[in-house]
Amino acid sequence: MQHFIADARTEARVLKENTRLAWEISPEMAVYLPSRFRNCEAVRTTVQSLVRAQPEYVIHLPEALPLFLAESAVFETNEVSGTNEPLIC
């Protein structure tokens, strides 16, 4: 059990770091990460904080508005298959 918890923490840390790197490379690209990785809370919260801290980089993207306003319902459905099945990160 302890090993699993450590792995989950490490995975969340790595996802946050990769999300920040994606933002540094292209904020426009990073805005789409939460919709791609819907069940990854670490990705969503990291992008939300980045959008709120620097909205001028993504103000031209309609997809950034839910992140700025923290509307989590946008990420709850699987638009590809039309179901509410969870997606694997």
C-alpha positions as CSV (number, residue, x, y, z in Angstrom):
1,M,0.0,0.0,0.0
2,Q,2.8,2.4,0.9
3,H,4.5,1.8,-2.5
4,F,1.2,2.7,-4.3
5,I,0.8,6.0,-2.5
6,A,4.4,7.0,-3.2
7,D,3.8,6.2,-6.9
8,A,0.6,8.2,-7.0
9,R,2.4,11.2,-5.5
10,T,5.3,10.8,-7.9
11,E,2.9,10.6,-10.8
12,A,1.0,13.7,-9.7
13,R,4.3,15.6,-9.3
14,V,5.5,14.5,-12.8
15,L,2.2,15.5,-14.3
16,K,2.4,19.0,-12.8
17,E,6.0,19.4,-14.0
18,N,5.1,18.3,-17.5
19,T,2.1,20.6,-17.5
20,R,4.2,23.6,-16.5
21,L,6.8,22.7,-19.2
22,A,4.0,22.5,-21.8
23,W,2.8,26.0,-20.6
24,E,6.4,27.3,-21.0
25,I,6.6,25.9,-24.5
26,S,3.1,26.9,-25.6
27,P,0.3,28.2,-23.4
28,E,-2.1,27.7,-26.3
29,M,-1.3,24.0,-26.3
30,A,-1.4,23.6,-22.5
31,V,-5.0,24.9,-22.4
32,Y,-6.1,21.7,-24.2
33,L,-4.4,19.3,-21.8
34,P,-7.2,19.1,-19.2
35,S,-9.7,18.2,-22.0
36,R,-7.3,15.5,-23.2
37,F,-6.6,14.2,-19.7
38,R,-10.0,14.6,-18.1
39,N,-9.4,12.4,-15.0
40,C,-6.1,13.9,-14.1
41,E,-6.8,16.4,-11.4
42,A,-3.1,17.5,-11.2
43,V,-3.2,18.6,-14.9
44,R,-6.5,20.5,-14.6
45,T,-5.5,22.3,-11.4
46,T,-2.0,23.2,-12.7
47,V,-3.4,24.6,-16.0
48,Q,-6.1,26.5,-14.1
49,S,-3.6,28.2,-11.8
50,L,-1.4,29.1,-14.8
51,V,-4.4,30.5,-16.8
52,R,-5.4,32.5,-13.8
53,A,-1.9,33.8,-13.2
54,Q,-1.2,34.7,-16.8
55,P,-4.6,35.0,-18.7
56,E,-3.1,37.4,-21.3
57,Y,-1.4,34.4,-23.0
58,V,-4.6,32.5,-23.7
59,I,-7.3,35.3,-23.6
60,H,-7.9,34.7,-27.3
61,L,-8.9,31.0,-26.8
62,P,-12.5,30.2,-25.9
63,E,-11.3,27.0,-24.3
64,A,-9.4,29.0,-21.7
65,L,-12.6,30.6,-20.2
66,P,-13.8,27.5,-18.3
67,L,-10.3,27.1,-16.8
68,F,-10.2,30.8,-15.8
69,L,-13.7,30.4,-14.2
70,A,-13.0,26.9,-12.8
71,E,-16.0,25.3,-14.4
72,S,-15.1,21.6,-13.9
73,A,-18.3,20.3,-15.6
74,V,-16.5,20.9,-18.9
75,F,-14.1,18.1,-18.2
76,E,-16.7,15.5,-16.9
77,T,-17.8,13.9,-20.2
78,N,-16.0,12.0,-22.8
79,E,-16.7,14.0,-25.9
80,V,-15.0,11.4,-28.2
81,S,-17.3,8.5,-27.3
82,G,-20.2,10.4,-25.9
83,T,-20.1,8.6,-22.6
84,N,-19.2,9.4,-19.0
85,E,-16.6,6.6,-18.9
86,P,-13.4,7.6,-17.2
87,L,-10.3,8.1,-19.4
88,I,-7.0,6.7,-18.3
89,C,-4.1,9.2,-17.9
